[in-house]
């Protein structure tokens, strides 16, 4: 049974303060007139504010900071984020990689999205002590909080593939790029520089196909490291972009395309998995269950766990993704390497003062901006309820959605579902498992404003 929380005591203190202020008015006493009043924010906040740390200032952490700052009485919120462009529009990587958007359409400065009265610390967190609810900052200082929310996202673990050095996040700028990141035959939509180059790389495949003979086809691979990756539909969007460019040039029969998935799935949801397989079959794509282990960029050869070493003309890589090392050191991760939370409350299963949000959460749901929007509401309501001495009622139902673009056909399919697994339509009259032009229009022209001004600012 959980002990009475510090937050409930804080709320009781606020109520007593309010009563003292009311008593002063009723009694007209000179002594009581000097007591703190309910509307004396400065006096109360100095005595017992609620200290909250959010580790990570991307979409999840920033949206939560906004929401908490409005919902909690006298919070002291600290947001840890060392990257200057942590608030980039990450879903736009797909549009950038498929040649639909310029890179400028993704760029947002972190400092323009910090809520008032939230303290930004432009440094990393090196450690968490979940027992004592404290973090150790990069400068070695340990700071205690009432709550800690992990919003670190996932790191792209290209290092797990032999021959591909670099451990980066999706939107991180690198001063010096590894050689393979400028290789014409290796692509990935999952990081900024890769997405920036990708559309031109696909055009190069079409050019190579023009020179290839029908007897000696080009070999193109799309790899998927595991279904619990962020924006799993992004790689499929790139694949369809390539097939449609080849079809437009009447060269589709000169390129053999394989989608190689580590766990044999195209979606964690059985309904969408079936739908994706129908689409892949229609596009003439071979689906293989295997795992990429190494790349020999100099000889354009890829090594797989089961198939061995195969030559490629182009390979698109969905890298393995992992949590920051300090989360593992703190004992916060589950068997899948994600923060071990209750799937309904997003509260850590072992440490009730610690929550997780965004791509790092260990629950069976799509990792996307739409999932973050629902998670923000649950965590905010839970902390607010505890702070006010109530029983939390909000529960995350596992909702998330992801968009697969079919660029040349100007249509899109939105994969959306929750813990129940039933396909959900963002628009009531449209079949969620079919491609629609309205999904395309919404994704390209409406979603960004909704996410950047609604979700990110905690209003949606």
SVG drawing of the C-alpha trace seen along z (x, -y; Angstrom):
<svg xmlns="http://www.w3.org/2000/svg" viewBox="-19 -45 55 63">
<polyline fill="none" stroke="black" stroke-width="0.4" points="0.0,0.0 1.4,-3.4 2.2,-5.9 0.6,-9.3 2.3,-11.4 4.2,-14.6 1.9,-16.2 -1.2,-15.5 0.4,-17.2 1.3,-20.2 -2.4,-20.4 -3.5,-20.2 -1.2,-23.1 -2.7,-25.2 -6.2,-24.5 -5.1,-25.5 -3.5,-28.7 -6.8,-29.5 -8.7,-28.9 -6.3,-31.2 -6.8,-34.0 -10.6,-33.6 -10.4,-33.6 -8.6,-36.9 -11.3,-38.5 -14.1,-37.2 -12.4,-38.0 -11.1,-41.4 -8.2,-40.7 -5.0,-42.7 -2.9,-39.6 -4.8,-37.3 -4.7,-40.0 -1.1,-39.3 -1.7,-35.6 -1.0,-34.2 -4.1,-34.5 -5.4,-32.0 -4.6,-34.3 -1.1,-35.1 0.7,-33.1 4.1,-34.4 3.8,-33.5 2.4,-30.0 4.8,-29.1 7.8,-30.0 6.7,-27.7 5.8,-24.5 5.9,-24.5 5.7,-21.3 9.1,-20.6 8.9,-18.7 11.8,-17.7 11.2,-16.9 14.2,-15.2 14.0,-16.0 12.7,-19.1 11.4,-17.5 7.8,-17.4 6.8,-15.2 8.7,-17.1 7.8,-20.5 4.1,-19.7 4.0,-18.3 5.8,-21.4 3.1,-23.6 0.2,-21.5 1.6,-21.0 2.4,-24.7 -1.3,-25.5 -2.8,-22.6 -0.7,-22.5 -1.0,-25.1 2.4,-26.8 4.6,-24.3 8.4,-24.7 9.2,-23.0 12.7,-22.4 13.2,-21.3 16.5,-19.6 17.4,-19.9 20.9,-20.6 20.0,-20.6 19.1,-23.9 16.6,-22.5 14.9,-19.9 11.5,-21.1 12.0,-20.3 8.9,-18.9 9.9,-15.2 7.0,-13.8 8.3,-16.1 11.3,-13.8 9.1,-11.6 8.0,-14.6 11.6,-15.7 12.8,-12.3 10.2,-11.8 10.9,-15.1 7.6,-16.8 9.0,-19.5 12.2,-21.5 14.3,-21.2 13.2,-24.7 9.7,-23.4 11.0,-21.3 13.1,-23.8 12.0,-25.2 14.1,-26.7 13.8,-25.1 13.9,-28.5 10.8,-29.7 8.8,-26.9 9.7,-27.1 6.6,-28.0 6.8,-31.0 7.9,-30.2 9.5,-27.0 13.2,-26.8 15.3,-25.6 18.6,-23.9 20.6,-23.6 22.5,-20.6 22.2,-16.8 21.2,-14.6 23.9,-12.0 22.0,-10.0 18.7,-9.4 18.2,-8.1 14.6,-6.9 14.6,-5.9 15.5,-9.5 13.7,-11.1 16.8,-13.0 18.8,-13.7 22.5,-14.3 23.2,-17.0 26.1,-17.1 28.0,-19.3 27.8,-16.7 25.2,-18.5 22.4,-16.3 19.0,-17.9 15.9,-16.5 12.4,-16.7 8.8,-15.7 8.3,-14.1 10.6,-13.2 9.3,-12.7 11.5,-10.9 10.9,-12.4 14.3,-11.5 13.1,-9.8 15.1,-7.1 18.7,-7.2 19.4,-5.8 21.7,-2.9 23.5,-2.6 26.5,-1.4 24.7,1.9 25.3,2.6 28.9,3.3 30.3,0.8 27.9,-2.0 29.4,-4.1 27.4,-7.0 25.0,-7.2 22.6,-10.1 19.0,-11.2 16.7,-11.9 17.3,-15.6 20.8,-16.0 23.2,-18.1 26.7,-16.5 29.7,-18.7 31.5,-15.8 29.5,-13.2 30.8,-9.5 31.8,-8.6 28.8,-6.2 26.3,-9.1 27.4,-10.5 27.3,-7.2 25.1,-7.4 23.9,-3.7 23.0,-3.9 20.0,-5.9 17.8,-6.4 14.8,-8.7 15.2,-8.5 17.7,-11.2 17.9,-14.8 20.9,-14.5 19.7,-11.2 16.2,-12.5 17.7,-15.6 19.7,-13.4 17.1,-10.7 14.9,-11.9 18.0,-12.5 19.2,-9.0 16.0,-7.5 16.4,-9.4 19.9,-7.9 18.3,-4.4 16.0,-5.3 19.0,-6.5 20.9,-3.2 17.8,-1.3 17.8,-3.0 21.3,-1.6 20.5,1.8 19.4,4.8 16.2,6.7 18.3,9.9 20.6,8.3 18.2,6.4 19.3,3.9 18.9,5.1 17.3,2.7 16.8,3.5 14.6,1.8 15.4,3.0 13.3,2.8 15.1,3.5 11.9,4.2 8.3,3.1 8.7,1.1 10.4,-1.7 9.2,-5.3 7.2,-6.2 7.4,-2.7 5.4,-3.8 8.2,-6.2 10.3,-3.5 7.2,-2.2 6.5,-5.7 10.0,-5.8 9.6,-2.4 6.4,-3.4 8.0,-6.6 10.7,-4.6 8.3,-2.0 6.1,-4.8 9.1,-6.7 10.2,-3.5 6.7,-2.8 6.5,-6.4 9.7,-5.8 8.6,-2.3 11.5,-0.7 9.9,1.2 10.8,4.6 14.5,3.7 14.7,3.4 14.2,6.2 13.0,4.7 12.9,6.6 11.5,5.4 13.5,7.2 11.9,7.1 13.6,8.5 10.5,9.8 8.6,10.8 6.0,8.1 4.9,5.1 2.8,3.8 2.3,4.7 -1.5,4.6 -2.7,7.7 -5.2,5.8 -2.7,3.3 -0.1,6.0 -2.4,7.8 -3.2,4.6 0.5,3.7 1.2,7.2 -1.5,6.7 0.1,3.4 3.6,4.9 2.4,7.8 0.7,5.3 3.9,3.4 6.0,6.5 8.0,6.3 9.4,9.4 9.0,9.6 11.7,11.4 12.2,12.1 15.8,11.4 18.1,9.0 20.8,6.7 24.1,7.2 26.8,5.5 27.4,3.2 30.5,3.2 30.0,-0.2 33.2,0.1 31.9,3.2 28.2,2.5 27.4,5.7 25.0,6.2 25.3,9.1 22.1,10.6 21.8,13.1 20.1,15.8 20.8,15.0 24.4,14.2 26.2,11.5 24.3,10.1 25.2,7.3 23.0,4.2 22.6,1.3 20.8,-0.7 19.8,0.0 17.5,-2.0 18.1,-1.3 15.7,-1.6 18.3,-1.6 17.9,0.2 16.7,-2.3 17.6,-2.4 17.2,-4.3 19.9,-6.5 22.5,-4.6 21.7,-6.4 18.2,-5.0 19.5,-1.5 22.0,-2.2 19.1,-3.5 17.2,-0.2 14.3,-1.9 14.0,0.3 11.9,3.3 12.9,6.4 12.4,4.4 14.8,1.7 12.1,-0.9 11.0,-2.6 9.0,-0.1 5.7,-1.9 2.1,-1.0 0.5,-1.1 -2.6,-2.9 -1.0,-5.6 2.5,-5.8 3.8,-5.7 6.9,-3.6 5.9,-0.2 8.5,-0.3 8.9,-4.1 5.6,-6.0 7.2,-9.4 8.6,-8.7 6.7,-8.8 7.7,-8.4 6.3,-9.9 6.8,-9.7 8.9,-7.2 10.7,-5.9 7.5,-4.5 7.4,-0.7 3.8,0.0 2.5,1.6 1.5,-1.4 2.6,-3.4 5.4,-5.8 4.1,-9.1 3.0,-12.6 -0.6,-11.6 0.3,-9.2 2.2,-12.0 -0.9,-14.2 -2.9,-11.6 0.0,-10.7 0.4,-14.4 -3.2,-14.6 -2.9,-11.4 0.3,-12.4 -0.9,-16.0 -4.3,-14.8 -2.6,-12.2 -0.1,-14.5 -2.8,-17.2 -5.1,-14.7 -2.5,-13.5 -1.5,-17.0 -5.1,-17.9 -5.6,-14.8 -7.8,-13.1 -7.7,-9.6 -6.3,-9.8 -9.0,-8.9 -7.2,-9.5 -6.0,-6.4 -4.1,-6.1 -5.9,-3.8 -2.9,-3.2 -4.0,-5.4 -1.4,-6.3 -1.4,-6.9 1.2,-6.9 0.9,-8.0 2.1,-6.1 2.4,-8.3 1.9,-7.2 3.5,-10.4 3.0,-10.1 -0.6,-9.0 -1.1,-11.8 -2.8,-9.6 -2.0,-8.3 -3.1,-5.6 -3.3,-6.5 -2.5,-3.5 -4.4,-4.2 -5.3,-1.9 -5.3,-1.6 -4.8,1.3 -8.0,2.9 -6.4,3.3 -9.4,2.2 -8.4,0.0 -9.5,-3.6 -10.3,-6.3 -9.2,-9.9 -12.2,-10.8 -15.4,-9.0 -16.6,-8.5 -13.2,-7.1 -11.9,-3.5 -8.7,-3.7 -7.1,-0.8 -7.5,-2.4 -5.5,-5.2 -7.3,-8.5 -6.5,-11.9 -8.0,-13.6 -5.4,-11.9 -2.7,-13.1 -4.0,-16.7 -4.3,-16.6 -0.8,-15.2 0.9,-17.7 -1.1,-20.9 -2.9,-20.7 -1.1,-18.4 2.0,-20.5 0.0,-23.5 -2.1,-21.3 1.0,-19.6 3.3,-22.6 0.6,-25.1 -1.8,-22.7 0.0,-19.6 3.4,-21.1 1.9,-24.0 -0.4,-21.7 -3.7,-23.0 -4.8,-20.1"/>
</svg>
